[in-house]
Amino acid sequence: MEAYVNDNRYHLTLEEDLETLYNNKMAAFWRAHATPCDFDGVDGIRIAAMRFVRPASNIGLVISSGRTESLIKYKELIYDLWNQGFSVYIHDHRGQGLSGRILPNEPKKGHVRDFADYVADLKTFVDTVVKPAGHGHLVMLAHSMGGAVASLYLEQHRGDFCAAVLSSPMHEPNTGRISDELACKVLDLNQWLKSPERYAPGKGAYDETESFDDDNGLTHSEIRHAIARQEYARHEQAKLGGPSVGWVIQACEASRQARREADLIEVPVLVIQAGADKVVTPEGQREFFTTMNHARPGSCRLELIPGAYHELFIESDEFRLPALTKALNFIQKACKS
């Protein structure tokens, strides 16, 4: 880790300073610069959103977050990005975070009726909130499920962004000991039995008792894990439990589509792969990488962060610093023209 701390060329926040920074400078930054910009998504679902606009910035970053996540979890990352001179835009996907729920009587169940709704909501956000700011360059920064949403967006709306960074993208969910294909077939049967709104096998409500464990599979950083949990404790409406059967079916198909149609993407993409990821598979990311480069050689880069868990943006400094350094190097190069 020491080597990465010594090479902290972008002056990113470090774990040793984080508690003080979070409760002081970052809290003040949020109060001063976070501007709500909620909008109506597909079927009138209210989508929570924030913008952090730097008037002199020529680069706007649009964050597409992961399943269960909310913009309240991204305060440190947004602070770091703002300090690089970027404007930042983020929204909570439908059915999670501070956005409206698909199942209002079961607000802590992760559900979506059609994965395409995530993409449509993002398009509305870009067209009505982001583009009017008039930035010269727009870059997508996406994580996990948000990476699948971003991939589909880039495949379907090819003139909006100049580049994209995908952190641990969900190009194939890790469904456990059986193959993704078989798991999806089993869940298709559940859908046929008219139970898409039930929790997926082995999943349940938000775990109020969850504590940090070095083997949690999400992050090695106890302080960043604790801060995320504290934020959700303060925002009851943002808590989300496990996914529904319907969500898993939609996620499996969407990830297949993202891999299959990666050759439609016309802008440079950086895929940052977490070396010890237990949530999504490296095979799906490599297939996406190969498909993109087959159509446009060199258009997609894949960078491995050895030993890192899934949540690279709230990982320990040992993993977060190199991941964000690679992302920022890529963004700076992509936006030079």
C-alpha positions in Angstrom: 0.0 0.0 0.0 2.8 2.4 0.8 3.9 2.6 -2.8 0.5 3.7 -3.9 0.2 6.3 -1.1 3.6 7.7 -2.2 2.2 7.9 -5.8 -1.0 9.6 -4.8 -0.6 12.1 -7.7 -4.2 13.2 -7.6 -4.2 13.8 -3.8 -7.1 11.5 -3.3 -8.5 11.0 0.2 -6.8 8.4 2.4 -8.2 6.1 5.1 -6.1 7.7 7.9 -7.7 11.1 7.2 -11.1 10.0 6.2 -13.1 10.2 9.5 -12.0 13.8 10.1 -12.5 14.8 6.5 -15.8 13.1 6.1 -17.4 14.9 9.1 -15.9 18.3 8.3 -14.7 19.2 4.8 -16.8 16.7 3.0 -19.9 17.5 5.0 -19.4 21.2 4.2 -18.7 20.5 0.6 -22.0 18.6 0.3 -24.0 21.4 1.9 -22.4 24.0 -0.4 -22.5 22.2 -3.7 -25.1 19.4 -3.7 -28.1 20.5 -5.8 -31.1 18.2 -5.9 -32.4 17.7 -9.5 -35.0 14.9 -9.1 -37.0 13.9 -12.2 -39.7 11.5 -13.3 -38.6 8.3 -14.9 -40.4 5.6 -16.7 -44.0 5.1 -15.5 -43.8 8.3 -13.4 -41.4 6.8 -10.9 -39.6 9.6 -9.1 -35.9 9.5 -9.5 -33.6 11.1 -6.9 -30.7 12.9 -8.4 -27.9 15.4 -7.4 -25.6 17.6 -9.4 -22.3 19.2 -8.4 -21.6 21.8 -11.1 -18.3 23.7 -11.4 -19.1 26.7 -13.6 -15.6 26.6 -15.3 -15.5 22.8 -15.8 -15.4 21.5 -19.3 -15.8 17.9 -18.2 -18.9 16.4 -16.7 -18.9 13.0 -15.1 -22.1 11.0 -14.8 -22.1 8.3 -12.2 -24.2 5.1 -12.7 -24.1 3.3 -9.4 -24.5 -0.4 -8.4 -27.5 -2.4 -7.1 -28.6 -1.3 -3.6 -26.5 1.8 -3.8 -27.5 5.4 -3.3 -25.9 8.8 -4.0 -25.4 9.1 -0.2 -22.8 6.4 -0.5 -20.7 8.4 -3.0 -19.8 11.4 -1.0 -16.1 10.6 -0.8 -15.8 9.8 -4.4 -17.8 12.9 -5.5 -15.5 15.0 -3.3 -12.4 13.5 -4.9 -13.8 14.0 -8.4 -14.8 17.6 -7.7 -11.3 18.3 -6.5 -10.0 17.2 -9.9 -12.0 20.0 -11.5 -14.9 17.9 -12.8 -18.6 18.6 -12.5 -20.4 15.5 -11.2 -23.9 14.1 -11.8 -25.5 11.2 -10.0 -28.9 9.6 -9.7 -30.4 6.7 -7.7 -31.7 4.0 -10.0 -35.4 3.3 -9.7 -36.4 0.9 -6.9 -33.4 1.8 -4.7 -31.6 4.6 -2.8 -33.8 7.7 -2.4 -35.8 7.0 -5.6 -39.3 5.7 -5.8 -39.9 2.0 -5.3 -41.3 -0.5 -7.8 -43.0 -2.4 -5.0 -44.2 0.4 -2.7 -45.5 -2.1 -0.1 -42.1 -3.8 0.0 -39.7 -0.9 -0.2 -36.6 -2.9 0.9 -36.9 -5.6 -1.8 -34.8 -5.0 -4.9 -37.0 -5.3 -7.9 -37.3 -4.0 -11.5 -39.9 -4.9 -14.1 -37.7 -4.2 -17.1 -33.9 -3.6 -17.0 -34.4 -1.2 -20.0 -36.2 1.1 -17.6 -32.8 1.8 -15.9 -31.3 2.8 -19.3 -34.3 5.0 -20.1 -34.1 6.8 -16.8 -30.4 7.5 -17.3 -31.2 8.9 -20.8 -33.8 11.2 -19.3 -31.2 12.3 -16.7 -28.6 13.0 -19.3 -30.9 14.9 -21.7 -32.7 17.0 -19.1 -30.1 17.6 -16.4 -26.6 16.9 -17.7 -26.5 18.2 -21.3 -28.1 21.6 -20.5 -24.9 22.4 -18.5 -23.0 22.6 -21.7 -19.9 20.7 -20.9 -17.4 20.1 -23.7 -16.9 16.5 -22.6 -19.2 14.0 -20.9 -17.7 10.8 -19.3 -19.6 7.9 -17.8 -18.3 6.5 -14.6 -20.2 3.3 -13.6 -20.0 0.6 -11.0 -21.3 -3.0 -10.9 -25.0 -3.1 -12.0 -24.5 0.5 -13.1 -21.8 -0.8 -15.4 -24.4 -3.0 -17.2 -26.7 0.0 -17.4 -23.9 2.1 -18.8 -22.9 -0.5 -21.3 -26.4 -0.8 -22.7 -26.6 3.0 -22.7 -23.4 3.3 -24.7 -24.6 0.7 -27.1 -28.0 2.4 -27.7 -27.2 6.1 -27.4 -23.8 6.5 -29.2 -23.5 10.3 -29.4 -23.8 11.3 -25.7 -20.5 10.4 -24.1 -16.8 10.7 -25.2 -15.6 7.9 -22.9 -16.5 5.6 -20.1 -14.9 4.0 -17.0 -16.6 0.8 -15.8 -15.6 -0.4 -12.3 -16.4 -4.1 -11.6 -19.1 -4.0 -14.2 -21.9 -6.5 -14.0 -21.2 -8.1 -17.4 -22.1 -11.4 -15.8 -23.5 -11.9 -12.3 -21.8 -14.5 -10.2 -24.7 -16.7 -9.3 -22.8 -19.1 -7.2 -21.8 -22.7 -7.6 -24.0 -23.3 -10.7 -23.5 -21.6 -14.0 -25.1 -18.3 -14.8 -27.0 -19.9 -17.7 -28.5 -22.6 -15.5 -29.4 -20.2 -12.7 -31.2 -18.0 -15.2 -33.1 -21.0 -16.5 -34.2 -22.0 -13.0 -35.4 -18.5 -12.3 -37.2 -18.4 -15.7 -39.2 -21.3 -14.3 -40.0 -19.3 -11.2 -41.2 -16.4 -13.4 -43.4 -18.9 -15.4 -44.9 -19.8 -12.1 -45.9 -16.2 -11.6 -43.5 -15.4 -8.8 -41.2 -12.7 -10.2 -41.7 -10.4 -7.2 -40.6 -13.0 -4.6 -37.1 -12.8 -3.2 -34.5 -14.7 -5.2 -33.5 -18.0 -3.6 -31.3 -17.4 -0.5 -32.0 -13.6 -0.5 -34.0 -11.6 2.0 -34.6 -8.2 3.7 -31.9 -5.6 4.5 -29.6 -7.0 7.2 -29.7 -4.5 10.1 -27.1 -6.5 12.1 -24.4 -6.8 9.4 -20.9 -5.9 10.7 -17.5 -5.6 9.0 -15.7 -8.8 8.2 -12.4 -9.0 6.4 -13.9 -11.7 4.2 -17.1 -9.8 3.3 -16.2 -9.9 -0.4 -17.1 -6.2 -0.9 -14.3 -4.1 0.7 -11.2 -4.5 2.8 -11.7 -1.0 4.3 -13.4 -1.1 7.7 -13.6 2.7 7.9 -15.3 3.1 4.5 -17.6 0.2 5.2 -18.6 1.8 8.5 -19.2 5.2 6.9 -21.5 3.6 4.3 -23.5 1.8 7.0 -23.8 5.0 9.0 -25.2 6.8 5.9 -27.9 4.1 5.4 -28.7 4.2 9.2 -29.4 7.9 8.8 -31.5 7.4 5.6 -34.0 4.7 6.4 -35.7 5.0 2.9 -32.4 4.2 1.2 -32.0 0.7 2.7 -32.4 -2.2 0.3 -32.3 -5.9 0.8 -31.9 -8.8 -1.6 -33.1 -8.9 -5.2 -36.3 -10.4 -6.4 -36.5 -13.3 -8.8 -37.6 -10.8 -11.5 -34.6 -8.6 -10.9 -32.2 -11.6 -11.3 -33.9 -12.7 -14.5 -33.6 -9.1 -15.9 -30.0 -8.8 -14.8 -29.0 -12.0 -16.4 -30.5 -11.1 -19.7 -29.2 -7.5 -19.6 -25.7 -8.6 -18.9 -25.8 -11.1 -21.8 -27.1 -8.3 -24.1 -24.3 -5.9 -22.9 -21.7 -8.5 -23.8 -23.3 -9.5 -27.1 -23.7 -5.9 -28.3 -20.4 -4.4 -27.0 -19.3 -4.0 -30.6 -21.8 -1.2 -31.0 -19.9 1.0 -28.6 -18.0 3.8 -30.4 -16.2 5.5 -27.6 -13.1 4.4 -25.6 -13.9 2.3 -22.5 -11.8 1.4 -19.5 -12.9 -1.7 -17.6 -11.4 -1.9 -14.1 -11.5 -5.5 -12.8 -11.3 -6.4 -9.1 -9.0 -9.3 -8.8 -10.9 -11.0 -5.9 -14.4 -10.1 -7.0 -17.1 -12.5 -5.7 -20.1 -10.5 -7.1 -19.5 -10.5 -10.8 -17.4 -12.8 -13.0 -14.1 -11.9 -14.8 -15.2 -14.0 -17.7 -18.1 -11.7 -18.5 -15.9 -8.7 -18.4 -13.3 -10.4 -20.7 -16.0 -11.3 -23.2 -17.2 -7.7 -23.2 -13.6 -6.5 -23.7 -13.0 -9.0 -26.5 -16.2 -8.1 -28.4 -15.5 -4.4 -28.2 -11.9 -4.8 -29.4 -12.9 -7.2 -32.2 -15.0 -4.5 -33.7 -12.6 -1.6 -32.9 -9.1 -2.7 -31.9 -7.8 -0.9 -28.9 -11.1 0.7 -28.1 -11.4 -1.1 -24.8 -8.8 -1.4 -22.0 -9.0 -3.9 -19.2 -7.0 -3.1 -16.0 -6.8 -5.6 -13.2 -6.5 -4.6 -9.5 -5.0 -7.8 -8.0 -6.6 -8.8 -4.7 -9.3 -6.2 -4.7 -12.9 -6.9 -3.7 -15.9 -5.8 -5.7 -16.5 -2.3 -4.3 -13.4 -0.5 -5.7 -14.7 3.0 -4.9 -14.9 2.2 -1.1 -12.0 -0.3 -1.0 -8.9 0.2 1.2 -6.3 2.6 -0.1 -4.2 -0.3 -1.4 -6.8 -1.0 -4.0 -8.8 2.3 -4.3 -5.8 4.5 -5.1 -4.6 2.5 -8.1 -8.1 2.0 -9.4 -9.0 5.7 -9.3 -5.5 6.7 -10.6 -6.1 4.5 -13.6 -9.6 5.9 -14.1 -8.4 9.5 -13.8 -5.4 9.0 -16.2 -7.9 7.5 -18.7 -10.4 10.3 -18.4 -7.7 13.0 -18.7 -6.4 11.4 -21.9 -9.9 10.8 -23.4 -10.8 14.5 -22.8 -7.7 16.1 -24.1 -9.1 17.1 -27.5 
